[in-house]
Amino acid sequence: MGGNGKHRWKISFHRSSSHSSRNSQPPKEFLCPITGSLMSDPVVVTSGQTFERLAVQISTEFKFSPKLEDGTRPDFSTIIPNLAIKTTITNWCDKSRTQYPPAPDYTTVEKLIKEAMAAEKEDPIRTSEKELLNAVADNPPVIFSHAATELGPRINRFNSGSSSEESEHAAGALFSLALDDDNKMAIGVLGALQPLMHALRSDSERTRHDSALALYHLTLVQSNRVKLVKLGVVPTLLSMVMTGTMASRVLLILCNLAMSVEGRTAMLDANAVECMVSLLRGNELDSEATRENCVAALYALSHGSLRFKGLAKEAKAVEVLRVIEETGTERAREKAKRVLQKMRGFEDGDDEDDSGFDSLFESSRLTRTRYRGAGARNNNLVNSTTF
């Protein structure tokens, strides 16, 4: 694609109004919440946010977890490289003619963290009052089902460093409750989404499995999609897919997120199109079902998004999708065909209603089964789903 075409698309459809110049301001998600600087070595922490690696290391040394803008505090117990956001930052630097972010200075970062620690000690009472007001504002009245009132103890088992067995039971219980449409919104309001995200990194296969199932069913509800996007989980989920961590299951969660405007925007910002195309082009995907889910995610991202077309062209998605259209499974071929039609502008689907959009995913929906979890006790069957 010629340079001029690329430039026109960027001005017309990129959500930032800045031109590609040396004065372009980086998107907020490219900045470390601690240092406020463009990240050179971004890592995803256990709670789902992305930070500069050095900032996490120094914070851990001081046993400090900074309070973020949304009032939450990150969990630094585990970190993994955020390859998706690092690639996106590099691409942004190239396009905006900005110098690549240098490695941060240890002394400077240490000073920033010490200042943040000192500031938090100044007025703890006022801070507590503010947290209470924010909590009230963020939790509007909701009519909970009887089953949902049992959520508190389940969620606490995730947050209190409980045993592996207790976490397994908590994940299984949340999954069972999430199957009921009447419970889905309540589960999100009561704060189960972030603990379930943490549980995707559990050492227990059964906990990871049931947590992924719960998140899949919970993201069938719009309010939970929005909450997860606000928690900043999209880069974490994309990193899990790219590293092969429960790729097929995580892709289904991403498909649900992409069915909302907020989810599509977050995924496009996090370089999801290039990630999906890269996976389809390579041999990393472990099954045809996973490939189908990957194509389904691309189709979801293409819905009502002119921005998608430009990103897909940059990622050279056409060649990959044509191969799938010819050699993939029936469901993968159908989705690949629809994406190509949208890119060519031949389809009226940009204005199609949501029912038509949803129908293409029906063949990929999960079916309810009974599953004997790894290490389950005799006759202890738990509700599960086949991916």
BAKEFI-66884 format. One record per residue (C-alpha): residue in three letters; x, y, z. Coordinates in nm, 3 decimals. Example, Ala and Ser with C-alpha at 12.3 -4.5 7.8 and 13.67 -1.06 7.14 Angstrom:
node residu: ala&xx: 1.230&yy: -0.450&zz: 0.780 $
node residu: ser&xx: 1.367&yy: -0.106&zz: 0.714 $
//
This chain:
node residu: met&xx: 0.000&yy: 0.000&zz: 0.000 $
node residu: gly&xx: 0.139&yy: 0.338&zz: -0.096 $
node residu: gly&xx: 0.250&yy: 0.586&zz: 0.166 $
node residu: asn&xx: -0.016&yy: 0.843&zz: 0.071 $
node residu: gly&xx: -0.305&yy: 0.598&zz: 0.118 $
node residu: lys&xx: -0.175&yy: 0.507&zz: 0.459 $
node residu: his&xx: -0.148&yy: 0.873&zz: 0.556 $
node residu: arg&xx: -0.504&yy: 0.950&zz: 0.446 $
node residu: trp&xx: -0.648&yy: 0.662&zz: 0.649 $
node residu: lys&xx: -0.460&yy: 0.768&zz: 0.958 $
node residu: ile&xx: -0.593&yy: 1.123&zz: 0.948 $
node residu: ser&xx: -0.950&yy: 1.017&zz: 0.879 $
node residu: phe&xx: -1.005&yy: 0.727&zz: 1.112 $
node residu: his&xx: -0.746&yy: 0.710&zz: 1.391 $
node residu: arg&xx: -0.915&yy: 0.804&zz: 1.715 $
node residu: ser&xx: -0.635&yy: 1.049&zz: 1.797 $
node residu: ser&xx: -0.663&yy: 1.385&zz: 1.627 $
node residu: ser&xx: -0.287&yy: 1.432&zz: 1.623 $
node residu: his&xx: -0.095&yy: 1.427&zz: 1.297 $
node residu: ser&xx: 0.210&yy: 1.208&zz: 1.248 $
node residu: ser&xx: 0.465&yy: 1.453&zz: 1.377 $
node residu: arg&xx: 0.736&yy: 1.487&zz: 1.632 $
node residu: asn&xx: 0.488&yy: 1.665&zz: 1.860 $
node residu: ser&xx: 0.236&yy: 1.377&zz: 1.871 $
node residu: gln&xx: 0.129&yy: 1.285&zz: 2.221 $
node residu: pro&xx: 0.136&yy: 0.911&zz: 2.296 $
node residu: pro&xx: -0.191&yy: 0.741&zz: 2.392 $
node residu: lys&xx: -0.240&yy: 0.714&zz: 2.766 $
node residu: glu&xx: -0.217&yy: 0.335&zz: 2.760 $
node residu: phe&xx: 0.142&yy: 0.361&zz: 2.631 $
node residu: leu&xx: 0.250&yy: 0.544&zz: 2.949 $
node residu: cys&xx: 0.353&yy: 0.370&zz: 3.270 $
node residu: pro&xx: 0.102&yy: 0.463&zz: 3.546 $
node residu: ile&xx: 0.394&yy: 0.506&zz: 3.790 $
node residu: thr&xx: 0.653&yy: 0.696&zz: 3.586 $
node residu: gly&xx: 0.417&yy: 0.868&zz: 3.343 $
node residu: ser&xx: 0.665&yy: 0.793&zz: 3.064 $
node residu: leu&xx: 0.647&yy: 0.592&zz: 2.743 $
node residu: met&xx: 0.726&yy: 0.231&zz: 2.836 $
node residu: ser&xx: 1.042&yy: 0.071&zz: 2.697 $
node residu: asp&xx: 0.990&yy: -0.269&zz: 2.863 $
node residu: pro&xx: 0.617&yy: -0.307&zz: 2.939 $
node residu: val&xx: 0.500&yy: -0.596&zz: 3.154 $
node residu: val&xx: 0.153&yy: -0.716&zz: 3.253 $
node residu: val&xx: 0.108&yy: -0.768&zz: 3.627 $
node residu: thr&xx: -0.123&yy: -1.014&zz: 3.800 $
node residu: ser&xx: -0.407&yy: -0.763&zz: 3.832 $
node residu: gly&xx: -0.409&yy: -0.699&zz: 3.457 $
node residu: gln&xx: -0.249&yy: -0.354&zz: 3.425 $
node residu: thr&xx: 0.068&yy: -0.280&zz: 3.230 $
node residu: phe&xx: 0.371&yy: -0.105&zz: 3.381 $
node residu: glu&xx: 0.737&yy: -0.037&zz: 3.309 $
node residu: arg&xx: 0.929&yy: -0.343&zz: 3.432 $
node residu: leu&xx: 1.174&yy: -0.137&zz: 3.642 $
node residu: ala&xx: 0.888&yy: 0.047&zz: 3.815 $
node residu: val&xx: 0.734&yy: -0.286&zz: 3.918 $
node residu: gln&xx: 1.067&yy: -0.419&zz: 4.043 $
node residu: ile&xx: 1.138&yy: -0.113&zz: 4.258 $
node residu: ser&xx: 0.780&yy: -0.101&zz: 4.391 $
node residu: thr&xx: 0.815&yy: -0.467&zz: 4.489 $
node residu: glu&xx: 1.142&yy: -0.394&zz: 4.669 $
node residu: phe&xx: 0.965&yy: -0.129&zz: 4.878 $
node residu: lys&xx: 0.656&yy: -0.351&zz: 4.923 $
node residu: phe&xx: 0.454&yy: -0.067&zz: 4.771 $
node residu: ser&xx: 0.144&yy: -0.091&zz: 4.554 $
node residu: pro&xx: 0.045&yy: 0.254&zz: 4.422 $
node residu: lys&xx: -0.313&yy: 0.369&zz: 4.414 $
node residu: leu&xx: -0.422&yy: 0.406&zz: 4.051 $
node residu: glu&xx: -0.660&yy: 0.662&zz: 3.902 $
node residu: asp&xx: -0.956&yy: 0.424&zz: 3.929 $
node residu: gly&xx: -0.891&yy: 0.373&zz: 4.301 $
node residu: thr&xx: -0.754&yy: 0.020&zz: 4.269 $
node residu: arg&xx: -0.410&yy: -0.106&zz: 4.366 $
node residu: pro&xx: -0.219&yy: -0.340&zz: 4.133 $
node residu: asp&xx: -0.098&yy: -0.687&zz: 4.228 $
node residu: phe&xx: 0.273&yy: -0.719&zz: 4.146 $
node residu: ser&xx: 0.311&yy: -1.086&zz: 4.248 $
node residu: thr&xx: 0.358&yy: -1.200&zz: 3.886 $
node residu: ile&xx: 0.478&yy: -1.020&zz: 3.574 $
node residu: ile&xx: 0.495&yy: -1.124&zz: 3.209 $
node residu: pro&xx: 0.626&yy: -0.928&zz: 2.909 $
node residu: asn&xx: 0.348&yy: -0.743&zz: 2.728 $
node residu: leu&xx: 0.460&yy: -0.813&zz: 2.374 $
node residu: ala&xx: 0.141&yy: -0.676&zz: 2.221 $
node residu: ile&xx: 0.171&yy: -0.329&zz: 2.374 $
node residu: lys&xx: 0.548&yy: -0.318&zz: 2.315 $
node residu: thr&xx: 0.494&yy: -0.381&zz: 1.944 $
node residu: thr&xx: 0.218&yy: -0.120&zz: 1.937 $
node residu: ile&xx: 0.443&yy: 0.139&zz: 2.105 $
node residu: thr&xx: 0.721&yy: 0.068&zz: 1.855 $
node residu: asn&xx: 0.478&yy: 0.106&zz: 1.564 $
node residu: trp&xx: 0.345&yy: 0.430&zz: 1.709 $
node residu: cys&xx: 0.700&yy: 0.568&zz: 1.744 $
node residu: asp&xx: 0.773&yy: 0.483&zz: 1.381 $
node residu: lys&xx: 0.453&yy: 0.642&zz: 1.252 $
node residu: ser&xx: 0.478&yy: 0.956&zz: 1.467 $
node residu: arg&xx: 0.853&yy: 0.989&zz: 1.412 $
node residu: thr&xx: 0.911&yy: 0.971&zz: 1.785 $
node residu: gln&xx: 1.230&yy: 0.837&zz: 1.940 $
node residu: tyr&xx: 1.198&yy: 0.488&zz: 2.088 $
node residu: pro&xx: 1.159&yy: 0.509&zz: 2.466 $
node residu: pro&xx: 1.497&yy: 0.471&zz: 2.641 $
node residu: ala&xx: 1.547&yy: 0.239&zz: 2.938 $
node residu: pro&xx: 1.440&yy: 0.429&zz: 3.252 $
node residu: asp&xx: 1.695&yy: 0.553&zz: 3.504 $
node residu: tyr&xx: 1.687&yy: 0.357&zz: 3.832 $
node residu: thr&xx: 1.745&yy: 0.659&zz: 4.055 $
node residu: thr&xx: 1.473&yy: 0.863&zz: 3.885 $
node residu: val&xx: 1.213&yy: 0.585&zz: 3.912 $
node residu: glu&xx: 1.308&yy: 0.516&zz: 4.274 $
node residu: lys&xx: 1.258&yy: 0.885&zz: 4.358 $
node residu: leu&xx: 0.914&yy: 0.888&zz: 4.196 $
node residu: ile&xx: 0.805&yy: 0.582&zz: 4.394 $
node residu: lys&xx: 0.932&yy: 0.725&zz: 4.724 $
node residu: glu&xx: 0.742&yy: 1.048&zz: 4.655 $
node residu: ala&xx: 0.424&yy: 0.850&zz: 4.586 $
node residu: met&xx: 0.470&yy: 0.654&zz: 4.909 $
node residu: ala&xx: 0.516&yy: 0.976&zz: 5.107 $
node residu: ala&xx: 0.212&yy: 1.139&zz: 4.949 $
node residu: glu&xx: -0.015&yy: 0.849&zz: 5.046 $
node residu: lys&xx: 0.083&yy: 0.885&zz: 5.413 $
node residu: glu&xx: -0.020&yy: 1.251&zz: 5.434 $
node residu: asp&xx: -0.398&yy: 1.223&zz: 5.467 $
node residu: pro&xx: -0.519&yy: 0.863&zz: 5.502 $
node residu: ile&xx: -0.853&yy: 0.959&zz: 5.659 $
node residu: arg&xx: -0.954&yy: 1.184&zz: 5.370 $
node residu: thr&xx: -0.844&yy: 0.917&zz: 5.124 $
node residu: ser&xx: -1.063&yy: 0.657&zz: 5.296 $
node residu: glu&xx: -1.365&yy: 0.887&zz: 5.276 $
node residu: lys&xx: -1.301&yy: 0.945&zz: 4.906 $
node residu: glu&xx: -1.272&yy: 0.571&zz: 4.844 $
node residu: leu&xx: -1.607&yy: 0.518&zz: 5.017 $
node residu: leu&xx: -1.779&yy: 0.782&zz: 4.804 $
node residu: asn&xx: -1.629&yy: 0.636&zz: 4.488 $
node residu: ala&xx: -1.745&yy: 0.289&zz: 4.586 $
node residu: val&xx: -2.101&yy: 0.412&zz: 4.634 $
node residu: ala&xx: -2.095&yy: 0.591&zz: 4.299 $
node residu: asp&xx: -1.960&yy: 0.288&zz: 4.116 $
node residu: asn&xx: -2.212&yy: 0.042&zz: 4.262 $
node residu: pro&xx: -2.569&yy: 0.147&zz: 4.177 $
node residu: pro&xx: -2.860&yy: -0.044&zz: 4.332 $
node residu: val&xx: -2.910&yy: -0.383&zz: 4.172 $
node residu: ile&xx: -3.171&yy: -0.647&zz: 4.250 $
node residu: phe&xx: -2.967&yy: -0.960&zz: 4.324 $
node residu: ser&xx: -3.092&yy: -1.314&zz: 4.297 $
node residu: his&xx: -3.071&yy: -1.536&zz: 4.605 $
node residu: ala&xx: -2.782&yy: -1.729&zz: 4.451 $
node residu: ala&xx: -2.584&yy: -1.409&zz: 4.392 $
node residu: thr&xx: -2.588&yy: -1.327&zz: 4.764 $
node residu: glu&xx: -2.349&yy: -1.621&zz: 4.812 $
node residu: leu&xx: -2.084&yy: -1.453&zz: 4.597 $
node residu: gly&xx: -1.906&yy: -1.260&zz: 4.871 $
node residu: pro&xx: -1.738&yy: -1.560&zz: 5.036 $
node residu: arg&xx: -1.646&yy: -1.706&zz: 4.695 $
node residu: ile&xx: -1.476&yy: -1.383&zz: 4.586 $
node residu: asn&xx: -1.297&yy: -1.349&zz: 4.920 $
node residu: arg&xx: -1.142&yy: -1.691&zz: 4.867 $
node residu: phe&xx: -0.973&yy: -1.558&zz: 4.555 $
node residu: asn&xx: -0.850&yy: -1.244&zz: 4.730 $
node residu: ser&xx: -0.728&yy: -1.388&zz: 5.060 $
node residu: gly&xx: -0.449&yy: -1.616&zz: 4.941 $
node residu: ser&xx: -0.660&yy: -1.923&zz: 5.009 $
node residu: ser&xx: -0.553&yy: -2.277&zz: 4.932 $
node residu: ser&xx: -0.558&yy: -2.423&zz: 4.583 $
node residu: glu&xx: -0.854&yy: -2.643&zz: 4.673 $
node residu: glu&xx: -1.059&yy: -2.349&zz: 4.803 $
node residu: ser&xx: -0.979&yy: -2.149&zz: 4.490 $
node residu: glu&xx: -1.096&yy: -2.441&zz: 4.276 $
node residu: his&xx: -1.427&yy: -2.453&zz: 4.461 $
node residu: ala&xx: -1.466&yy: -2.075&zz: 4.434 $
node residu: ala&xx: -1.399&yy: -2.076&zz: 4.058 $
node residu: gly&xx: -1.641&yy: -2.365&zz: 4.007 $
node residu: ala&xx: -1.911&yy: -2.191&zz: 4.210 $
node residu: leu&xx: -1.873&yy: -1.865&zz: 4.019 $
node residu: phe&xx: -1.889&yy: -2.052&zz: 3.690 $
node residu: ser&xx: -2.209&yy: -2.229&zz: 3.794 $
node residu: leu&xx: -2.368&yy: -1.900&zz: 3.900 $
node residu: ala&xx: -2.255&yy: -1.731&zz: 3.577 $
node residu: leu&xx: -2.458&yy: -1.978&zz: 3.371 $
node residu: asp&xx: -2.780&yy: -1.817&zz: 3.499 $
node residu: asp&xx: -2.865&yy: -1.500&zz: 3.306 $
node residu: asp&xx: -3.022&yy: -1.352&zz: 3.620 $
node residu: asn&xx: -2.685&yy: -1.367&zz: 3.797 $
node residu: lys&xx: -2.452&yy: -1.230&zz: 3.530 $
node residu: met&xx: -2.489&yy: -0.859&zz: 3.604 $
node residu: ala&xx: -2.485&yy: -0.912&zz: 3.981 $
node residu: ile&xx: -2.161&yy: -1.110&zz: 3.963 $
node residu: gly&xx: -1.995&yy: -0.822&zz: 3.780 $
node residu: val&xx: -2.128&yy: -0.556&zz: 4.018 $
node residu: leu&xx: -2.011&yy: -0.753&zz: 4.322 $
node residu: gly&xx: -1.653&yy: -0.743&zz: 4.199 $
node residu: ala&xx: -1.584&yy: -1.096&zz: 4.073 $
node residu: leu&xx: -1.435&yy: -1.001&zz: 3.737 $
node residu: gln&xx: -1.087&yy: -0.900&zz: 3.852 $
node residu: pro&xx: -1.041&yy: -1.205&zz: 4.080 $
node residu: leu&xx: -1.146&yy: -1.428&zz: 3.791 $
node residu: met&xx: -0.882&yy: -1.262&zz: 3.572 $
node residu: his&xx: -0.621&yy: -1.331&zz: 3.840 $
node residu: ala&xx: -0.736&yy: -1.694&zz: 3.854 $
node residu: leu&xx: -0.650&yy: -1.741&zz: 3.486 $
node residu: arg&xx: -0.287&yy: -1.751&zz: 3.608 $
node residu: ser&xx: -0.356&yy: -2.009&zz: 3.881 $
node residu: asp&xx: -0.132&yy: -2.313&zz: 3.917 $
node residu: ser&xx: -0.448&yy: -2.526&zz: 3.920 $
node residu: glu&xx: -0.570&yy: -2.633&zz: 3.577 $
node residu: arg&xx: -0.922&yy: -2.673&zz: 3.709 $
node residu: thr&xx: -0.923&yy: -2.319&zz: 3.853 $
node residu: arg&xx: -0.797&yy: -2.175&zz: 3.524 $
node residu: his&xx: -1.054&yy: -2.376&zz: 3.328 $
node residu: asp&xx: -1.357&yy: -2.276&zz: 3.537 $
node residu: ser&xx: -1.243&yy: -1.912&zz: 3.561 $
node residu: ala&xx: -1.221&yy: -1.893&zz: 3.182 $
node residu: leu&xx: -1.568&yy: -2.048&zz: 3.154 $
node residu: ala&xx: -1.710&yy: -1.799&zz: 3.402 $
node residu: leu&xx: -1.555&yy: -1.504&zz: 3.217 $
node residu: tyr&xx: -1.689&yy: -1.632&zz: 2.886 $
node residu: his&xx: -2.046&yy: -1.648&zz: 3.017 $
node residu: leu&xx: -2.017&yy: -1.319&zz: 3.207 $
node residu: thr&xx: -1.899&yy: -1.135&zz: 2.896 $
node residu: leu&xx: -2.222&yy: -1.225&zz: 2.720 $
node residu: val&xx: -2.358&yy: -0.926&zz: 2.917 $
node residu: gln&xx: -2.271&yy: -0.574&zz: 2.800 $
node residu: ser&xx: -2.216&yy: -0.428&zz: 3.148 $
node residu: asn&xx: -1.950&yy: -0.688&zz: 3.224 $
node residu: arg&xx: -1.776&yy: -0.625&zz: 2.892 $
node residu: val&xx: -1.747&yy: -0.258&zz: 2.980 $
node residu: lys&xx: -1.620&yy: -0.336&zz: 3.330 $
node residu: leu&xx: -1.349&yy: -0.568&zz: 3.198 $
node residu: val&xx: -1.237&yy: -0.311&zz: 2.942 $
node residu: lys&xx: -1.212&yy: -0.049&zz: 3.219 $
node residu: leu&xx: -1.001&yy: -0.294&zz: 3.421 $
node residu: gly&xx: -0.754&yy: -0.291&zz: 3.132 $
node residu: val&xx: -0.766&yy: -0.666&zz: 3.070 $
node residu: val&xx: -0.740&yy: -0.659&zz: 2.690 $
node residu: pro&xx: -0.356&yy: -0.642&zz: 2.671 $
node residu: thr&xx: -0.336&yy: -0.926&zz: 2.925 $
node residu: leu&xx: -0.575&yy: -1.145&zz: 2.727 $
node residu: leu&xx: -0.391&yy: -1.075&zz: 2.402 $
node residu: ser&xx: -0.059&yy: -1.162&zz: 2.563 $
node residu: met&xx: -0.206&yy: -1.492&zz: 2.684 $
node residu: val&xx: -0.321&yy: -1.573&zz: 2.331 $
node residu: met&xx: 0.016&yy: -1.480&zz: 2.181 $
node residu: thr&xx: 0.202&yy: -1.699&zz: 2.431 $
node residu: gly&xx: -0.037&yy: -1.992&zz: 2.386 $
node residu: thr&xx: -0.182&yy: -1.972&zz: 2.737 $
node residu: met&xx: -0.535&yy: -2.117&zz: 2.708 $
node residu: ala&xx: -0.550&yy: -1.957&zz: 2.364 $
node residu: ser&xx: -0.879&yy: -2.114&zz: 2.250 $
node residu: arg&xx: -1.064&yy: -2.014&zz: 2.566 $
node residu: val&xx: -0.921&yy: -1.665&zz: 2.589 $
node residu: leu&xx: -1.006&yy: -1.603&zz: 2.224 $
node residu: leu&xx: -1.371&yy: -1.670&zz: 2.299 $
node residu: ile&xx: -1.363&yy: -1.412&zz: 2.578 $
node residu: leu&xx: -1.205&yy: -1.165&zz: 2.336 $
node residu: cys&xx: -1.477&yy: -1.243&zz: 2.079 $
node residu: asn&xx: -1.739&yy: -1.145&zz: 2.336 $
node residu: leu&xx: -1.553&yy: -0.825&zz: 2.426 $
node residu: ala&xx: -1.528&yy: -0.737&zz: 2.057 $
node residu: met&xx: -1.907&yy: -0.744&zz: 2.028 $
node residu: ser&xx: -1.917&yy: -0.412&zz: 2.216 $
node residu: val&xx: -1.792&yy: -0.076&zz: 2.094 $
node residu: glu&xx: -1.576&yy: -0.039&zz: 2.405 $
node residu: gly&xx: -1.421&yy: -0.381&zz: 2.356 $
node residu: arg&xx: -1.353&yy: -0.327&zz: 1.987 $
node residu: thr&xx: -1.187&yy: 0.008&zz: 2.056 $
node residu: ala&xx: -0.966&yy: -0.138&zz: 2.330 $
node residu: met&xx: -0.867&yy: -0.433&zz: 2.112 $
node residu: leu&xx: -0.785&yy: -0.215&zz: 1.812 $
node residu: asp&xx: -0.579&yy: 0.011&zz: 2.039 $
node residu: ala&xx: -0.391&yy: -0.293&zz: 2.171 $
node residu: asn&xx: -0.291&yy: -0.411&zz: 1.823 $
node residu: ala&xx: -0.533&yy: -0.706&zz: 1.824 $
node residu: val&xx: -0.564&yy: -0.717&zz: 1.444 $
node residu: glu&xx: -0.192&yy: -0.765&zz: 1.390 $
node residu: cys&xx: -0.182&yy: -1.023&zz: 1.673 $
node residu: met&xx: -0.464&yy: -1.231&zz: 1.522 $
node residu: val&xx: -0.323&yy: -1.216&zz: 1.170 $
node residu: ser&xx: 0.020&yy: -1.315&zz: 1.300 $
node residu: leu&xx: -0.126&yy: -1.619&zz: 1.475 $
node residu: leu&xx: -0.320&yy: -1.726&zz: 1.166 $
node residu: arg&xx: -0.013&yy: -1.682&zz: 0.947 $
node residu: gly&xx: 0.206&yy: -1.897&zz: 1.174 $
node residu: asn&xx: 0.170&yy: -2.246&zz: 1.316 $
node residu: glu&xx: 0.124&yy: -2.155&zz: 1.682 $
node residu: leu&xx: -0.249&yy: -2.237&zz: 1.703 $
node residu: asp&xx: -0.305&yy: -2.586&zz: 1.838 $
node residu: ser&xx: -0.635&yy: -2.679&zz: 1.670 $
node residu: glu&xx: -0.879&yy: -2.590&zz: 1.394 $
node residu: ala&xx: -1.126&yy: -2.476&zz: 1.660 $
node residu: thr&xx: -0.871&yy: -2.224&zz: 1.786 $
node residu: arg&xx: -0.814&yy: -2.099&zz: 1.431 $
node residu: glu&xx: -1.190&yy: -2.059&zz: 1.391 $
node residu: asn&xx: -1.204&yy: -1.853&zz: 1.709 $
node residu: cys&xx: -0.916&yy: -1.637&zz: 1.584 $
node residu: val&xx: -1.100&yy: -1.564&zz: 1.258 $
node residu: ala&xx: -1.418&yy: -1.501&zz: 1.458 $
node residu: ala&xx: -1.233&yy: -1.240&zz: 1.663 $
node residu: leu&xx: -1.124&yy: -1.065&zz: 1.342 $
node residu: tyr&xx: -1.481&yy: -1.070&zz: 1.215 $
node residu: ala&xx: -1.606&yy: -0.920&zz: 1.540 $
node residu: leu&xx: -1.344&yy: -0.645&zz: 1.518 $
node residu: ser&xx: -1.450&yy: -0.566&zz: 1.161 $
node residu: his&xx: -1.810&yy: -0.494&zz: 1.259 $
node residu: gly&xx: -1.893&yy: -0.128&zz: 1.200 $
node residu: ser&xx: -1.528&yy: -0.025&zz: 1.205 $
node residu: leu&xx: -1.365&yy: 0.163&zz: 0.921 $
node residu: arg&xx: -1.053&yy: 0.176&zz: 1.134 $
node residu: phe&xx: -1.031&yy: -0.204&zz: 1.116 $
node residu: lys&xx: -0.990&yy: -0.193&zz: 0.739 $
node residu: gly&xx: -0.678&yy: 0.017&zz: 0.760 $
node residu: leu&xx: -0.525&yy: -0.194&zz: 1.038 $
node residu: ala&xx: -0.603&yy: -0.517&zz: 0.852 $
node residu: lys&xx: -0.436&yy: -0.388&zz: 0.536 $
node residu: glu&xx: -0.127&yy: -0.290&zz: 0.734 $
node residu: ala&xx: -0.114&yy: -0.640&zz: 0.885 $
node residu: lys&xx: -0.149&yy: -0.794&zz: 0.534 $
node residu: ala&xx: -0.459&yy: -0.981&zz: 0.646 $
node residu: val&xx: -0.599&yy: -1.031&zz: 0.295 $
node residu: glu&xx: -0.350&yy: -1.301&zz: 0.194 $
node residu: val&xx: -0.401&yy: -1.492&zz: 0.520 $
node residu: leu&xx: -0.780&yy: -1.474&zz: 0.500 $
node residu: arg&xx: -0.783&yy: -1.589&zz: 0.138 $
node residu: val&xx: -0.591&yy: -1.902&zz: 0.236 $
node residu: ile&xx: -0.844&yy: -1.971&zz: 0.512 $
node residu: glu&xx: -1.133&yy: -1.903&zz: 0.273 $
node residu: glu&xx: -0.997&yy: -2.179&zz: 0.049 $
node residu: thr&xx: -0.860&yy: -2.435&zz: 0.296 $
node residu: gly&xx: -1.021&yy: -2.371&zz: 0.636 $
node residu: thr&xx: -1.316&yy: -2.540&zz: 0.803 $
node residu: glu&xx: -1.666&yy: -2.443&zz: 0.694 $
node residu: arg&xx: -1.713&yy: -2.200&zz: 0.982 $
node residu: ala&xx: -1.368&yy: -2.047&zz: 0.938 $
node residu: arg&xx: -1.427&yy: -2.007&zz: 0.563 $
node residu: glu&xx: -1.758&yy: -1.830&zz: 0.621 $
node residu: lys&xx: -1.609&yy: -1.585&zz: 0.870 $
node residu: ala&xx: -1.302&yy: -1.522&zz: 0.653 $
node residu: lys&xx: -1.530&yy: -1.455&zz: 0.356 $
node residu: arg&xx: -1.732&yy: -1.201&zz: 0.554 $
node residu: val&xx: -1.419&yy: -1.018&zz: 0.672 $
node residu: leu&xx: -1.287&yy: -0.998&zz: 0.316 $
node residu: gln&xx: -1.622&yy: -0.865&zz: 0.195 $
node residu: lys&xx: -1.614&yy: -0.593&zz: 0.458 $
node residu: met&xx: -1.261&yy: -0.498&zz: 0.361 $
node residu: arg&xx: -1.360&yy: -0.475&zz: -0.005 $
node residu: gly&xx: -1.666&yy: -0.271&zz: 0.083 $
node residu: phe&xx: -1.902&yy: -0.500&zz: -0.113 $
node residu: glu&xx: -2.121&yy: -0.592&zz: 0.185 $
node residu: asp&xx: -2.401&yy: -0.391&zz: 0.343 $
node residu: gly&xx: -2.301&yy: -0.542&zz: 0.675 $
node residu: asp&xx: -2.165&yy: -0.215&zz: 0.814 $
node residu: asp&xx: -2.527&yy: -0.122&zz: 0.877 $
node residu: glu&xx: -2.661&yy: -0.465&zz: 0.962 $
node residu: asp&xx: -2.844&yy: -0.508&zz: 1.289 $
node residu: asp&xx: -2.696&yy: -0.682&zz: 1.593 $
node residu: ser&xx: -2.902&yy: -0.997&zz: 1.543 $
node residu: gly&xx: -2.734&yy: -1.058&zz: 1.209 $
node residu: phe&xx: -2.397&yy: -0.995&zz: 1.365 $
node residu: asp&xx: -2.464&yy: -1.230&zz: 1.657 $
node residu: ser&xx: -2.592&yy: -1.508&zz: 1.433 $
node residu: leu&xx: -2.254&yy: -1.564&zz: 1.274 $
node residu: phe&xx: -2.118&yy: -1.660&zz: 1.615 $
node residu: glu&xx: -2.386&yy: -1.914&zz: 1.698 $
node residu: ser&xx: -2.184&yy: -2.196&zz: 1.545 $
node residu: ser&xx: -1.896&yy: -2.110&zz: 1.776 $
node residu: arg&xx: -2.101&yy: -2.091&zz: 2.095 $
node residu: leu&xx: -2.008&yy: -2.323&zz: 2.376 $
node residu: thr&xx: -2.216&yy: -2.625&zz: 2.459 $
node residu: arg&xx: -2.295&yy: -2.728&zz: 2.813 $
node residu: thr&xx: -2.148&yy: -3.061&zz: 2.924 $
node residu: arg&xx: -2.046&yy: -3.236&zz: 3.242 $
node residu: tyr&xx: -1.675&yy: -3.234&zz: 3.309 $
node residu: arg&xx: -1.465&yy: -3.421&zz: 3.560 $
node residu: gly&xx: -1.198&yy: -3.171&zz: 3.661 $
node residu: ala&xx: -0.833&yy: -3.270&zz: 3.688 $
node residu: gly&xx: -0.782&yy: -3.415&zz: 4.031 $
node residu: ala&xx: -1.154&yy: -3.417&zz: 4.110 $
node residu: arg&xx: -1.274&yy: -3.635&zz: 4.390 $
node residu: asn&xx: -1.480&yy: -3.948&zz: 4.321 $
node residu: asn&xx: -1.812&yy: -3.865&zz: 4.159 $
node residu: asn&xx: -1.749&yy: -3.496&zz: 4.211 $
node residu: leu&xx: -1.867&yy: -3.364&zz: 3.876 $
node residu: val&xx: -1.867&yy: -2.992&zz: 3.809 $
node residu: asn&xx: -2.047&yy: -2.791&zz: 3.546 $
node residu: ser&xx: -1.821&yy: -2.709&zz: 3.258 $
node residu: thr&xx: -1.819&yy: -2.628&zz: 2.891 $
node residu: thr&xx: -1.651&yy: -2.774&zz: 2.588 $
node residu: phe&xx: -1.430&yy: -2.536&zz: 2.394 $
//
